[in-house]
Amino acid sequence: MNIRTLQISILIATYFICSAFIQKHPEFELSFAVSRVYQPLSLDYDQLEEATTIGDLHPHYNPAWVKKFISVDIITTHAGEIRSTIALDDRLNTEQINNLKTVDNGSEVAVNVKYIPDNSLIHNDPQEFTFNFVVNPHQEAFFPGGERSLANYIKIHVQDKIASSHFKEHKVHAIQFSVDKSGQVSDAHIAEAAQHVYPEQSSAINDILINAICQMPRWMPASYADGTTAKQDFMLTAGDKYSCTYNLLNIRHLPVE
């Protein structure tokens, strides 16, 4: 099974469910927030420490698909060196567990499960379930002064500069940006999902959001336990809190004020 196909199917289903939810909650609630943008799949170190099976690494893996395993390959990076470790089933072996715990900070882990499906087809061809994930830093990047200071900054530089009448029901403006390893804010741009769903977005509002991001002071960068810093992506959103676009932005939860 192609994991990308699975993700798209889930995304489409989520979007239609959200549309039904909006019909039950038609009120327009304006919201301004900065949220973390996550990889399609990422794990915290605590989750990685407790992982013993492939199911612990991916929430949509289902062992009921499998009649017989061919191989389970996990590829990790250590001091720049690529390592491949293979198990005979979906239980992580000792070498795989050790490699997962010592993977290079910020590097991507690749998993490839090859198996014979459990079905009644005459031609039961081998299938693959493949996915990649990254391990989140121990400390998230944060705005100087913390969340309260960031909320005050957004109020002054965004919220107070845009009349609420300029926003439309069920629509949200979303600007993605990065905080690099030194804490510098960069690469502010309209999020692809928001641009695709609502191409008629007001350029004036987007300009205000982008200018606010570009004028931000240096953040404290994300960091791992050993002090290594990492780049992280964020999203500044402004608009209807109940917009279905939030489900397309890879932010973990709806922003709150």
N, C-alpha and C positions, 0 to 999 in steps of 0.2 A: 504494500500500500504506500502510495506517495504521500508523505506528510504534508506537502504543500497543498495537495488536493483536499486533504482532510481539514486543514486550517481554513481554506476558502469556503468549504461546505458549512463549517461551524460559523464562520463570519456571516454568511448569507442568512442562515437560520436565526442568528442573534439579531440581525438587522430587522427581520420581519417580526420577530417577537417584540422588539423595541417599538416598532410602528404600532403594534396593537396596544402596547403599554401607553403610548402617547394619546391614543384615542380615549383612554380611560382617565388620563391626566392632562387635559387640554390647557391648563393654566400656563401662562408664560412667566417663567422665573429667571431673572437675569443673574448671571454668575460670572465672576472674574477669578481666575486661579492659575497657579503654576503647578504642573504635575510632572512626575518622572515618566519618561518614555522608556518602556522596557523592550528588550529583545522579544521576538515571538516566543522564545522559551529561555528562561533564566532561573537559576537556583541560588538560594542562600547557602552559606557554608554549613549551617546547622542541618539543612536538608541533605546536603551532600554527605555529611558525617554519618547520618542515619540510614543512608541508602544501602539496600541489600539486594534489590532486584531492579530490572529495567522499569517496572511499574513505578518505582520510587523516583525515577528520573524523568518520566513523561506521564502526565495525567491521563492521556488518551490511549495509552497502550493497553491492550486487552489480551491476556493470555488465552482466552477462549478462542481466539482466531487460529491458534496453533495446534496442528496435529502432531507435527514433529519438527524439532529444531535442526537446522543445518549448521548454523554458527551464529554467535553473537560477538561482534567485533566493536571494541571501544578504542578510539584513537585520541590520544592526548599529547600535549607538548610539554617538555621538561627541559629548561635551560635552552630553549630553541630547538631541541631534538624531538622528532616525532616518534611516538611509541604506539604500537598496535598490540592489543591484548585480546585474545579470543577465548570465549567460554562455550560450553556445549549446550547451555540452555539459558533462560533469562535470569538465573541467579548469578549475581556478580561473584566472580572468584576472588581470591585473596590479592592476586596481582592487579586486577582491575580496580578493586577498592583502594589499594595503596596508591595507584597512579591517579585516581580521581582526587585523592586527598592532597597530592603534591603537584597538581597541574599548575603550569605557569599562570600567574595572575593575569586576568584579562584575555587569556587565550580561549579558543573555541574547542569544545569537546564534540567529537562526531561519534554517533552510534549507528550501527547497521545490524539489524536483526534479519537473518535469512531463515525462512521456514517453509514447511509444507502446510498449506491451509487445512483447517478442519472443515471439510465440506463433502458433498456427494458428487462432485463433478467427475466425469470420466477422465478428462485431461486435467489433472490437478497439478498445475505448474507451480514451481517454487515462487514465493513472493518475498518482498523486502519491506521492512518498516525502518525507515531511516530518519534521523533527526539530529540537529546540532543544538547545543546549548552553551551558555556562558555562566560563570559563577559571579554573582554580584559582589561588589566590594563590601568590606565590613562597615565602612562609614560612607554614607551618601554625601554627595556634594551639597553644600548649603550656603545660602545667602548670608552675608555678614550681619550678625545680630539675630539670625534665626528666622522662623516662620512669621513672627509678628512684624519684624522689620520688613520682610518681603511683602507682606500684605499691605503695609502702609505705603511702601514704594509703588505697588501696583495701583493703589487708590489714587495717589497723587499724579502719577505719570500716565495712567490709562483711564481709570474709572471716572475721575473728575473732568476728563477732557472730552468725553463722549456722552452726548445726551442719550438717555435710554430709548427715546423715540427712534433712534437710528438703527436699532436692532430689530430683527424680524423673528417671529415665532418659529420655533423648531430649528433655528439656524444658529450656528456658532462659528466664530472666527478662531482659527487655530494657527499659531506661529511656533514652529519648532526651532530650537536652538541648542547649542552645545556648550558645556563647560569643560574646557580642556584640562590637561594634567597640571597646569599651573594655576587654574582657577579663572582663566580668562574666558569671557563670554564671546562666542563667535557663531558664524554660519546661521544667522536668523533667516528663516524662509517660511513661506506659507506651506503648511502641512499638505502633503499630497492628497490625503483622504478628503480634507476639507475643500481643497481646490477642485477635486473631481465631483464631489457631491453638490457643491454650491459654487459653480464657476462664476456666478454673477456677483460674488462678494464685493462689498464696497472697498475700493482701494484706499480711501481716506482712513477708514478704521484700521485696515491692515498696516498702513504707514505709521499710525500712532503706536500700534503694538510693536512693530519692528524698531521704531525709534526708542521706545521704552527699554527694549531688550539691549539695544546697542549702547545705551547710556548707563547700563548697570555697572556697579563697582565690581571689582574682582571677588569671586566667590572663594570659599574654602573647597578645594577639589576633593573628589571622592578618593578614598584610600583603602588599601588592604591592611591586614594585621602587621605586615612587615614594614609598613610605611610607604610602600609603592603607591603612587597616585595613578588615577585613571580618568579618562574622558567619560562623561555621561551626557545623555541627551534629555532635554526637558521640553515641555509644551506650555505656552501661554495661551489660555483660552478665554474668550469673551463672547457671551451670548446666552441663548436659552439653555438652561440646565438640563432640560429634558430632550435635547436634540439627540437623534440616533447617531449622529456623526461621532459622538464620544466613543462608541463601540468600535470605530475604525481607526482610532488614534494610538492604540497600543499603550494607553495609560491605564494604570491598574484599577482606578476607581473614578467615579464621577467627582469632579472637583467640588469642594465646599468652601464657603466663604469664611 
